[in-house]
């Protein structure tokens, strides 16, 4: 019996030595690869040697802290809608007054320019030199050529989300975005292709029928004009009706008919 037990023990030991080791876990399970989108980790930089801290400045030499400049708040509608300081009266030679609501909330610099020129009398008597039916009526050039402007510097563009609807006022400009000066146009019909490319700064709220009556042409044969432009807060009265008329040229005289023409044979 003793000999049999010893023999079984030796056999089990031999079998244990010949059995292969258990397989290690799969590498992709134990050490997952990082995602492809993840950037490689930056190299670890050797930290510089520590330096002695700089002494704190004393009260006498310390520079004063710069106070944060608060942002200029945007005007709210109740501050400019129906406010006479932000209303423009344009008295046209087509027979009446056009009232414009200005939008200082989206184009404050352009609104200030129009008010400044209006109060200086710059626009009084200026003609509409380019009027395209179904599109817009352009004015603001004292030379009525499309090449003139004021002596003030050009304006930086204030493109905004205001759409170019019927009655919208917007600034004319040259190829440069920052070349608007004094010329502006009034939309006769919507043209959304102009949005964010020209600075819209107001819209007609009454008297659009007088804008529709402006003579069309590039240039028009008869140029309608702004008889008077004023800020509503200045309470300038409308010019007399005798001034709000067009200077229509006299019709050409009819050709004279002679007796020879009456007796000429019919061909």
trRosetta pair geometry for C-beta under 8 A, 3 or more apart (Angstrom, degrees):
i j d omega theta_ij theta_ji phi_ij phi_ji
1 4 5.7 -53 -148 32 31 111
1 5 6.6 30 155 -17 64 103
2 5 6.0 -55 -153 34 33 109
2 6 6.6 31 152 -18 65 106
3 6 5.8 -55 -151 35 34 112
3 7 6.5 35 153 -22 65 105
4 7 5.7 -55 -152 33 33 112
4 8 6.6 30 154 -17 66 104
5 8 5.9 -54 -150 36 34 108
5 9 6.5 34 154 -20 65 106
6 9 5.8 -55 -152 35 33 113
6 10 6.6 32 154 -18 65 105
7 10 6.0 -55 -151 35 32 110
7 11 6.6 31 153 -20 65 105
8 11 5.7 -55 -150 34 34 111
8 12 6.6 32 156 -18 67 104
9 12 6.0 -55 -149 35 32 108
9 13 6.5 32 155 -19 65 106
10 13 5.8 -56 -151 34 33 112
10 14 6.6 33 153 -20 65 104
11 14 5.8 -55 -153 33 33 110
11 15 6.6 31 153 -18 66 104
12 15 5.7 -54 -149 35 34 110
12 16 6.4 35 154 -20 66 105
13 16 5.8 -54 -150 35 33 111
13 17 6.6 30 154 -18 65 105
14 17 5.9 -57 -152 35 33 109
14 18 6.6 21 156 -12 67 110
15 18 6.0 -66 -149 41 32 104
15 19 6.6 42 155 -37 68 100
16 19 6.0 -43 -146 13 33 113
24 30 8.0 -49 155 -15 95 154
25 29 5.5 -107 165 79 107 116
25 30 4.5 111 99 -49 126 119
26 29 4.3 76 69 8 97 108
26 30 6.8 167 79 -4 48 87
27 30 6.1 -64 -138 47 31 98
27 31 5.7 -34 -177 45 71 101
28 31 7.4 -71 -113 70 20 61
28 32 6.3 53 -176 -108 60 57
28 33 7.0 -33 -130 -11 85 92
29 32 7.5 8 -135 -66 16 81
34 38 4.8 -86 159 59 117 140
35 38 4.8 103 65 -12 85 101
48 51 7.7 -6 122 -26 115 99
57 61 5.0 -120 -170 89 107 98
57 62 4.3 140 107 -83 123 76
57 63 7.9 29 97 1 170 67
58 61 5.3 67 56 24 84 96
58 62 6.7 -139 87 -29 35 90
59 62 6.1 -43 -136 12 26 117
74 105 5.5 65 176 -154 96 88
75 79 4.7 -123 -168 78 95 135
75 80 5.5 57 146 -23 138 118
75 104 5.4 39 24 95 154 100
75 105 4.4 -120 65 -85 92 84
75 108 7.8 131 -4 -85 121 111
76 79 5.1 98 59 -2 70 106
76 105 7.4 94 -78 -99 12 132
77 80 6.8 -86 -150 51 35 81
77 81 4.8 18 177 -17 82 124
77 105 7.5 -40 -72 -33 54 153
78 81 6.6 -41 -99 38 25 104
79 83 6.7 -15 150 -38 41 151
80 83 5.0 -91 -144 29 33 127
80 85 7.9 -93 -129 78 72 89
80 86 4.2 -22 -158 58 94 167
80 101 7.9 111 138 -176 94 91
80 102 7.0 -94 177 85 123 79
80 103 7.3 117 118 -128 148 34
80 104 5.4 -172 -102 33 153 103
80 105 6.6 -148 22 -31 145 96
81 101 6.8 12 -129 -156 61 131
82 87 7.4 17 -142 -60 27 127
82 101 7.7 -28 -56 -114 44 113
83 86 4.8 45 78 29 102 101
83 87 7.0 180 85 -21 47 93
84 87 5.3 -60 -136 32 40 116
84 231 7.4 95 155 153 77 81
84 232 4.0 -123 -154 104 81 103
84 233 3.9 129 122 -74 103 69
84 235 8.0 11 -178 -57 147 74
85 231 6.8 10 -146 173 41 122
85 232 7.7 -97 -45 64 16 86
85 233 4.5 27 -81 -42 57 145
86 101 7.1 34 127 -165 91 61
86 102 4.5 -125 -177 61 79 104
86 104 5.7 -96 -121 -12 129 114
86 111 6.9 -5 -136 -172 91 136
87 99 6.3 -11 -176 -170 109 94
87 100 6.7 151 -164 77 57 54
87 101 6.2 -29 -108 -103 76 51
87 102 6.8 -149 -83 5 24 90
87 231 7.2 108 75 -168 58 60
87 232 3.7 -3 86 6 109 139
87 233 7.5 129 46 -30 89 73
88 99 7.4 150 79 -160 51 45
88 100 4.1 -15 60 60 99 111
88 102 6.0 87 -18 -48 104 107
88 114 6.5 -44 -90 141 146 125
88 115 7.6 -126 -88 -86 102 70
88 118 6.5 -141 -136 -83 104 164
88 202 6.8 16 19 -170 124 167
88 229 6.8 -5 -178 -170 103 91
88 230 7.5 159 -158 84 60 35
88 231 6.4 -45 -105 -106 61 50
88 232 6.9 -110 -72 -26 12 88
89 97 5.7 -24 -164 -163 97 113
89 98 7.4 142 -161 75 46 51
89 99 6.0 -18 -103 -103 67 68
89 100 7.7 -160 -69 20 23 81
89 228 7.6 -3 112 111 98 93
89 229 7.1 167 88 -151 58 43
89 230 5.1 -12 59 63 104 83
89 231 7.6 104 16 -170 86 3
89 232 5.5 115 -30 -81 102 75
89 236 7.0 -164 67 63 138 100
89 238 7.7 -116 168 -86 133 80
90 97 7.1 138 73 -160 44 59
90 98 4.3 -22 66 63 99 103
90 99 7.9 -169 24 -74 74 22
90 100 6.5 46 -6 -15 110 116
90 123 7.9 -65 -121 135 93 140
90 207 7.8 178 67 104 86 146
90 226 5.6 -64 -163 -134 95 110
90 228 7.9 174 -152 91 36 52
90 229 5.2 0 -109 -109 71 85
91 96 7.4 -106 -143 149 66 26
91 97 5.1 -30 -97 -99 73 74
91 98 7.6 -170 -78 20 24 72
91 226 7.0 99 67 -169 54 65
91 227 4.7 -63 106 63 100 102
91 228 4.4 18 41 53 121 88
91 229 7.4 -147 23 -69 72 43
91 238 5.5 152 -106 -143 132 80
91 239 5.6 136 139 16 155 99
91 244 6.4 -93 169 -97 97 111
92 95 7.0 -9 90 35 92 44
92 96 6.6 3 50 63 92 47
92 97 7.6 162 12 -101 76 22
92 98 6.1 49 -20 -12 114 111
92 207 7.9 151 11 164 117 123
92 210 4.7 149 51 157 136 121
92 211 7.3 -179 -49 -75 164 50
92 213 7.8 137 122 72 139 105
92 214 7.1 -86 -164 -79 140 93
92 224 6.4 13 -174 168 104 116
92 225 7.4 158 -153 86 62 39
92 226 6.3 -46 -100 -107 62 52
92 227 6.7 140 -142 4 9 92
92 244 6.8 69 91 -150 47 96
93 224 5.2 -170 62 -158 105 73
93 225 4.8 50 -10 51 131 76
93 226 7.8 -102 -13 -65 86 12
93 227 5.6 127 -64 -48 75 101
93 243 7.7 -92 -110 146 77 62
93 244 5.8 -171 -130 -159 36 47
93 245 6.2 -34 -170 78 83 17
93 246 5.4 108 141 -81 112 57
93 247 7.8 -38 -178 -9 148 75
94 210 4.6 148 85 -163 114 77
94 211 7.8 172 51 -63 152 16
94 213 3.9 143 -170 94 135 117
94 214 5.9 -90 -50 -72 143 54
94 224 5.4 2 -50 -141 98 134
94 244 7.4 -42 61 174 28 89
94 246 7.0 32 -92 -55 52 103
95 210 5.8 -148 62 -114 80 102
95 213 6.8 2 19 80 112 161
95 241 7.9 15 -148 -148 65 84
95 244 5.2 106 -121 140 23 113
95 245 7.4 52 -82 -89 68 51
96 207 5.7 -154 115 -136 110 107
96 209 7.6 29 50 78 136 96
96 210 4.6 -138 60 -69 91 138
96 238 7.9 -20 -155 -154 52 143
96 244 6.5 88 -49 177 30 151
97 206 7.9 21 105 105 86 100
97 207 5.4 -109 102 -92 51 152
97 210 7.4 134 53 11 15 162
97 238 5.3 -91 -58 -106 124 123
98 204 5.8 -52 -174 -130 104 112
98 206 7.3 178 -150 93 44 57
98 207 3.8 -153 -103 103 51 131
98 208 7.2 88 -129 -76 101 36
98 210 5.5 -133 -59 70 97 121
98 211 6.0 79 -104 -49 142 98
99 204 7.1 106 76 -157 50 64
99 205 5.3 -56 101 62 99 91
99 206 4.5 22 39 50 113 94
99 207 5.8 119 7 10 70 119
99 232 7.3 47 -140 -79 98 128
100 169 5.9 32 -151 -26 136 142
100 202 4.8 51 167 150 109 134
100 203 6.8 165 -153 83 76 22
100 204 5.6 -47 -98 -94 73 51
100 205 6.9 141 -124 7 21 84
101 202 5.8 176 89 -157 47 87
101 203 5.7 -12 56 59 94 75
101 204 8.0 135 15 -133 76 5
101 205 4.9 69 -21 -35 105 126
102 111 4.7 110 172 -132 127 112
102 114 7.0 -171 -112 72 131 137
102 115 7.6 -15 -75 -54 172 104
102 201 6.3 -9 -153 148 80 86
102 202 4.3 -43 -107 -91 48 118
103 106 5.0 -6 139 34 117 101
103 107 6.0 61 91 31 93 92
103 111 6.8 -149 68 -70 44 127
103 162 6.3 115 96 -83 173 153
103 200 7.3 22 44 125 144 81
103 201 5.5 -157 51 -169 93 43
103 202 5.5 -167 -1 -80 84 50
103 203 7.6 50 -36 -4 114 86
104 107 7.2 -96 -126 72 30 53
104 108 4.7 54 -167 -105 80 72
104 111 4.5 -101 -89 54 77 165
104 112 7.8 78 -119 -43 106 76
105 108 7.6 62 -70 -60 9 88
106 158 6.9 136 144 145 65 112
106 160 3.9 94 -179 -164 117 172
106 161 7.4 -120 -132 39 138 69
106 162 5.6 146 95 -30 168 118
106 200 7.4 1 106 85 136 82
106 201 7.2 -157 84 -113 94 56
107 110 4.1 -22 157 39 115 117
107 111 5.8 128 101 -25 82 90
107 158 4.2 139 -121 98 78 137
107 160 6.3 -121 -52 -7 90 136
107 162 8.0 -68 -18 10 113 140
107 199 5.2 119 -119 177 138 109
107 200 7.0 -170 -24 87 142 42
107 201 3.9 -91 75 -104 143 95
108 111 5.7 -58 -145 38 31 112
108 112 6.3 32 158 -20 66 106
108 158 7.5 -173 32 -130 57 163
109 112 5.8 -54 -150 36 31 112
109 113 6.5 34 151 -22 64 104
109 155 5.8 154 129 -153 119 115
109 156 6.9 28 85 54 166 84
109 158 6.0 162 42 -42 104 137
110 113 5.5 -49 -148 32 35 114
110 114 6.6 34 155 -17 66 102
110 155 6.1 97 -85 168 76 164
110 158 5.8 -133 -13 35 114 130
110 171 5.7 -112 -139 -46 133 135
110 180 7.0 -11 -109 119 110 145
110 199 5.4 171 -53 132 158 137
110 201 4.4 -123 104 -84 127 153
111 114 6.0 -53 -149 35 32 108
111 115 6.4 28 154 -14 65 109
111 201 5.5 -167 -64 -178 76 120
111 202 7.3 120 -103 -52 93 107
112 115 5.8 -59 -147 41 31 110
112 116 6.1 34 155 -23 66 108
113 116 5.7 -55 -146 35 29 112
113 117 6.4 21 160 -12 65 107
113 152 7.0 178 -138 105 102 155
113 155 6.1 -73 -46 -72 156 136
113 182 7.5 -137 157 -98 115 59
114 117 6.1 -58 -145 41 28 104
114 118 6.1 30 156 -21 65 111
114 184 7.3 14 -97 -32 117 152
114 201 7.1 164 -12 112 139 141
114 202 7.8 -78 52 -11 170 139
115 118 5.7 -55 -142 38 28 113
115 119 6.2 24 160 -16 64 109
115 231 5.4 46 -140 -80 91 126
116 119 6.1 -61 -148 38 25 106
116 120 6.5 17 155 -13 62 112
116 152 7.6 84 106 -71 137 159
117 120 5.7 -61 -147 41 32 109
117 122 4.0 -66 -171 45 88 138
117 123 6.0 83 133 -31 105 96
117 150 6.1 -110 -105 -77 121 149
117 152 7.8 -109 -72 4 101 139
117 182 5.9 134 -106 -131 163 105
117 229 7.9 3 112 98 88 134
118 121 7.8 46 176 -65 31 23
118 122 7.1 -72 -67 41 23 89
118 123 5.8 -19 -101 19 64 124
118 229 4.6 -105 -127 124 96 100
118 230 5.8 155 166 -112 111 23
118 231 5.7 127 101 -39 133 78
119 230 7.6 81 -88 -140 53 63
119 231 6.1 -9 -66 -3 95 117
119 234 6.9 163 -110 -61 91 150
121 124 4.9 -32 -168 7 77 125
122 126 7.6 16 137 -37 64 133
122 142 7.3 -94 -179 -61 78 120
122 150 6.1 -6 -155 -100 150 115
122 182 6.8 -101 141 -148 139 137
123 126 5.0 -78 -158 19 55 128
123 139 7.8 72 -151 134 102 116
123 140 6.8 -37 -113 -113 100 61
123 182 8.0 -167 -78 178 88 109
123 226 5.3 -30 155 99 99 144
123 229 3.8 -3 86 27 131 142
124 226 6.9 -111 -119 112 27 91
124 227 6.9 -4 -154 153 73 34
124 228 5.3 8 -116 -110 96 53
124 229 6.3 -139 -67 21 60 79
125 225 5.9 -11 -164 170 37 134
125 226 7.1 -38 18 78 12 68
125 227 6.9 35 -75 -133 50 36
126 139 5.8 116 124 175 106 104
126 140 6.3 55 145 -103 150 17
126 141 6.9 145 -164 63 115 34
126 142 5.5 -78 -106 -94 102 57
126 144 7.5 179 -164 -69 66 84
126 225 6.4 164 87 -156 29 88
126 226 5.3 1 60 42 80 107
127 139 6.6 -148 113 -129 31 98
127 144 4.5 21 56 -106 120 120
127 223 3.9 26 -171 149 133 129
127 224 6.8 138 -153 83 76 36
127 225 4.5 -50 -96 -95 64 87
127 226 7.8 -155 -84 11 21 71
128 131 5.3 46 145 -56 120 115
128 137 5.1 -24 -151 179 136 102
128 138 6.6 123 -157 72 76 41
128 139 4.5 -58 -97 -74 62 103
128 214 5.2 12 45 -170 168 129
128 215 7.4 155 76 55 119 74
128 220 7.0 35 97 7 93 131
128 223 6.0 -180 60 -166 63 81
128 224 5.0 8 26 68 119 87
128 225 6.9 -148 -2 -86 74 36
128 226 7.9 106 -45 -30 82 82
129 138 6.6 -55 60 95 74 92
129 139 6.8 128 8 -108 75 52
129 141 5.9 -41 8 56 142 120
129 144 4.4 165 -84 -164 119 64
129 145 6.6 -91 -161 -31 157 8
129 146 5.6 -149 109 -51 136 79
129 219 5.1 -51 -169 -117 67 113
129 220 7.8 -146 -149 16 27 84
129 223 6.4 0 -91 -130 52 129
130 137 7.8 159 93 -157 55 40
130 138 4.2 -2 67 51 98 120
130 146 6.1 56 -32 -84 126 119
130 218 5.3 35 -134 -120 79 79
130 219 6.5 -73 -76 -102 55 65
131 136 7.6 -126 -137 108 51 46
131 137 4.4 8 -117 -118 94 78
131 138 6.9 -153 -72 25 53 67
131 214 5.4 -152 -125 122 151 112
131 215 6.5 127 55 96 153 48
131 216 4.7 -125 109 -122 107 48
131 217 6.2 30 56 37 92 48
131 218 7.5 -154 44 -67 47 64
131 220 5.7 9 35 -49 117 117
131 224 7.7 53 -49 31 155 110
132 135 3.8 -8 96 50 112 127
132 136 6.1 26 47 46 96 60
132 137 7.9 -158 29 -75 55 46
132 188 7.8 -153 84 23 65 133
132 216 7.0 76 -126 -153 13 99
132 218 6.8 22 -75 -58 84 113
133 188 7.2 -92 -158 102 34 164
133 216 4.7 7 -55 -128 92 152
134 188 6.1 -136 -134 99 7 123
134 189 5.1 -12 -169 6 57 140
135 187 7.7 -83 161 -145 41 65
135 188 6.0 44 66 43 25 110
135 189 6.5 -43 -86 42 24 97
135 191 6.5 36 -145 -52 73 143
136 185 4.4 42 161 163 128 125
136 186 6.3 161 -159 77 80 40
136 187 5.2 -44 -100 -107 93 45
136 188 5.8 -160 -87 2 30 86
136 191 7.3 -74 -42 12 109 140
137 185 6.2 162 79 -157 39 78
137 186 5.0 -11 56 54 95 94
137 188 6.4 91 -20 -49 89 105
137 211 6.3 -163 26 -169 145 89
137 214 4.8 57 -125 83 150 156
137 224 8.0 -23 -163 64 135 125
138 146 7.5 43 117 -107 134 94
138 172 5.7 66 -144 -66 117 142
138 183 6.4 22 -179 178 99 108
138 184 7.4 -168 -144 105 65 29
138 185 4.1 -34 -94 -94 72 102
139 183 7.0 -174 101 -146 30 72
139 184 6.8 -17 65 64 72 67
139 185 7.3 135 17 -98 63 51
139 186 8.0 8 14 -3 106 97
139 226 6.3 114 160 -21 155 116
140 149 7.6 12 137 -120 96 67
140 172 7.0 176 54 28 134 118
140 182 4.7 -177 170 130 106 75
140 183 3.7 163 82 -115 121 41
140 184 5.0 101 -40 16 146 67
141 144 6.0 156 97 -73 99 24
141 145 6.4 -118 141 46 140 55
141 146 5.9 -141 -16 -85 171 21
141 147 7.0 93 -155 46 139 36
141 148 4.3 118 -165 62 90 92
141 149 6.6 -44 -113 -70 75 49
141 182 7.2 134 -82 90 47 105
141 183 5.3 9 -49 -88 87 110
142 148 5.5 -99 51 127 70 145
143 147 6.4 -44 77 64 139 82
143 148 3.6 134 14 -28 111 143
144 148 7.8 3 2 26 30 129
144 219 7.1 66 162 -130 95 150
144 223 6.2 16 -151 -153 135 169
145 148 6.2 90 46 -12 95 97
146 183 7.6 61 -140 -116 54 157
149 181 3.8 27 -165 102 142 143
149 182 4.6 149 -156 23 76 105
149 183 6.4 -81 -100 -21 88 91
150 181 5.8 -168 34 158 83 103
150 182 4.2 117 -16 -53 100 135
152 181 6.8 156 76 -162 86 87
152 182 7.5 115 45 -60 107 101
153 181 7.9 -132 133 -119 25 92
154 176 8.0 43 153 95 158 126
154 178 6.1 102 127 143 118 73
154 179 5.2 -47 -155 -140 146 36
154 180 6.4 122 -165 63 85 40
154 181 5.1 -62 -107 -77 68 88
155 158 7.7 -50 150 -10 116 97
155 171 7.2 -63 61 -174 137 166
155 178 6.9 -137 101 -164 43 68
155 180 4.7 -40 53 79 107 95
155 181 6.7 174 -2 -89 88 35
155 199 7.7 -76 110 23 130 162
156 178 4.9 -17 -120 -131 51 110
157 173 7.6 -6 -90 -81 99 165
157 177 4.4 -46 -32 156 145 95
157 178 5.4 -99 -18 -83 84 62
157 180 7.0 111 -92 4 65 117
157 199 5.8 -166 -156 -54 68 114
158 199 4.8 69 60 -130 75 126
158 201 7.6 67 78 -83 123 103
159 177 7.6 -48 -36 -166 119 118
159 196 4.8 68 173 -155 121 51
159 197 6.7 48 -121 -52 128 11
159 198 7.4 103 -107 64 87 12
159 199 5.9 -100 -78 -85 45 69
160 196 7.4 -144 61 -96 15 63
160 199 7.1 61 7 -141 91 67
160 200 6.5 -108 60 53 99 89
161 195 7.4 23 -152 -171 39 112
161 196 7.2 12 -94 -69 44 95
162 168 7.0 154 145 -141 108 126
162 195 7.7 -163 85 -131 45 89
162 200 3.9 -135 92 88 120 131
162 201 7.8 151 56 -63 160 23
163 168 7.2 -131 106 -70 55 154
163 190 7.2 -2 150 -144 111 106
163 192 6.1 -28 -153 -112 102 87
163 195 5.6 -29 -122 -92 58 123
163 200 7.5 21 77 -21 14 173
164 168 5.0 -145 -143 68 49 152
164 170 6.2 -24 -109 -37 103 147
164 187 5.4 151 176 -78 86 150
164 190 6.3 127 105 -155 71 59
164 191 5.1 -42 108 65 129 71
164 192 6.2 179 49 -94 93 35
164 194 4.4 39 -23 68 159 117
164 195 5.8 -138 -2 -62 94 72
164 198 7.4 52 -77 63 130 114
164 200 6.1 -150 -81 -81 71 130
165 168 5.0 112 49 -34 62 112
165 187 6.4 144 95 87 29 148
165 190 5.0 -20 -128 -98 48 94
165 203 7.0 16 65 -126 105 129
166 187 5.7 -133 -119 113 28 102
166 188 6.6 -16 -132 155 83 23
166 189 5.7 -11 -87 -118 94 29
166 190 5.9 -58 -34 -46 72 69
166 208 7.4 53 150 -152 101 144
167 186 6.9 -20 -144 -173 32 95
167 187 6.2 -36 27 67 21 90
167 203 5.0 63 122 -170 98 84
167 204 3.7 -113 -158 43 102 99
167 205 7.8 117 170 -55 140 33
167 208 5.5 -60 -93 -103 110 123
167 211 7.4 140 -108 50 68 163
168 186 7.4 162 80 -153 40 52
168 187 4.5 26 48 13 85 127
168 200 5.4 -33 179 -142 120 119
168 202 7.4 145 -161 89 53 45
168 203 5.1 -32 -102 -101 52 89
168 204 7.9 -93 -44 7 17 79
169 184 5.7 20 -175 164 93 130
169 185 7.4 165 -148 83 54 39
169 186 5.7 -24 -95 -98 70 71
169 187 7.9 -130 -66 0 26 81
169 200 7.0 121 82 -156 49 66
169 201 5.9 -58 99 65 99 75
169 202 4.1 1 45 68 122 92
169 203 6.4 -150 6 -76 80 32
169 204 7.3 115 -40 -39 94 73
170 184 6.5 165 85 -160 32 86
170 185 5.9 -22 64 60 82 84
170 187 7.1 51 5 -40 111 100
170 194 6.7 89 130 147 173 136
170 198 4.7 67 165 126 126 118
170 199 6.3 156 -159 83 77 44
170 200 4.5 -41 -95 -95 96 62
170 201 6.9 133 -110 10 41 74
171 180 4.0 33 150 -143 133 140
171 183 7.2 101 -166 88 65 61
171 184 5.2 -53 -106 -104 48 83
171 198 6.2 -168 64 -178 65 90
171 199 4.6 7 28 62 115 100
171 201 6.6 47 -32 -3 96 121
172 180 6.8 140 79 -121 40 85
172 183 3.9 -47 55 113 123 108
172 184 6.0 -161 -3 -100 84 22
172 185 5.6 89 -57 -22 99 101
172 198 7.5 -11 -100 -144 29 127
173 176 7.0 -109 165 79 112 61
173 177 6.9 39 140 -149 157 26
173 178 7.9 132 -152 70 137 5
173 179 4.6 118 -167 74 93 86
173 180 4.3 -59 -83 -66 100 74
173 183 8.0 -179 -60 71 35 105
173 198 6.7 -174 13 -122 110 86
173 199 7.9 82 -34 11 127 96
174 179 4.1 -59 38 117 94 156
175 179 7.2 52 54 10 44 152
176 179 4.1 105 71 -33 100 115
180 183 7.5 -127 -150 58 71 75
180 199 6.3 -70 -28 28 166 125
184 201 7.9 -79 -130 43 135 115
186 204 6.6 53 -153 -38 120 121
186 211 5.4 -102 121 -146 146 135
187 190 6.8 49 163 -96 138 30
187 191 6.5 -154 -136 18 118 97
188 211 7.1 -165 -98 137 77 107
188 212 6.9 112 -137 -104 100 66
191 194 5.2 55 107 -3 99 111
192 195 5.2 -14 -168 -11 64 119
193 197 7.6 -17 144 21 60 140
194 197 5.5 -116 -163 59 45 105
194 198 5.0 -26 -180 24 101 116
194 200 8.0 106 121 -56 109 104
195 200 7.7 -22 -118 -17 62 130
200 203 8.0 21 177 -60 109 88
204 207 6.6 -114 -167 69 113 79
204 208 5.1 120 124 -81 142 88
204 211 6.4 -86 -84 -20 164 149
207 210 5.0 -23 175 22 90 115
207 211 7.1 97 126 -17 78 91
208 211 5.2 -49 -157 34 52 115
208 212 6.4 56 146 -23 74 99
209 212 5.5 -47 -149 33 37 115
209 213 6.6 37 152 -21 64 106
210 213 5.7 -52 -148 34 35 113
210 214 7.7 63 148 -45 57 81
211 214 6.0 -24 -168 -13 42 113
213 224 7.5 130 112 -98 76 153
214 220 7.9 -139 155 -47 79 160
214 224 4.3 -125 -139 42 74 152
215 220 4.1 116 116 -174 104 150
215 221 7.1 -103 164 53 136 68
215 222 4.8 -177 -84 80 174 84
215 223 6.6 -127 62 -109 124 20
215 224 5.1 158 14 -26 86 96
215 246 7.3 100 -36 -130 122 142
216 220 6.0 142 96 -100 18 107
217 220 3.3 132 44 -97 114 48
217 221 5.9 144 -51 -12 171 62
219 223 6.4 -21 170 -81 114 109
220 223 5.3 143 67 -87 106 55
220 224 7.2 18 64 1 160 76
222 246 5.9 54 158 178 131 124
222 247 7.0 -172 -154 77 102 66
222 248 5.9 -9 -119 -110 153 59
222 249 6.9 -149 -87 -2 104 88
224 246 6.4 -57 -101 -104 73 104
226 229 5.3 12 162 -47 132 104
227 239 5.2 -96 134 25 134 151
227 243 5.4 115 -153 140 145 107
227 244 6.0 -95 -11 -93 156 67
228 236 6.7 -139 158 130 134 137
228 238 7.6 172 59 -143 133 46
228 239 5.5 148 -6 -31 130 113
230 234 5.3 -111 177 65 109 125
230 236 4.0 -102 -149 31 176 137
231 234 4.9 89 70 -5 85 106
232 235 7.5 45 171 -67 48 45
238 244 7.8 -5 168 -52 105 136
239 243 4.2 -66 144 70 128 139
239 244 6.2 149 84 -48 104 90
240 243 5.5 96 65 4 71 99
240 244 7.7 -150 104 -3 39 91
241 244 5.6 -64 -147 40 42 107
241 245 7.7 61 156 -42 63 96
242 245 6.8 -42 -172 -3 35 121
257 261 5.5 -113 -163 71 74 139
257 262 6.8 79 159 -51 107 93
258 261 5.0 104 59 2 74 99
258 262 7.4 -136 103 -2 45 86
259 262 5.5 -54 -151 36 40 113
259 263 6.2 23 156 -7 71 111
260 263 6.0 -66 -144 48 30 101
260 264 6.4 53 152 -53 64 93
261 264 5.6 -30 -149 -4 33 120
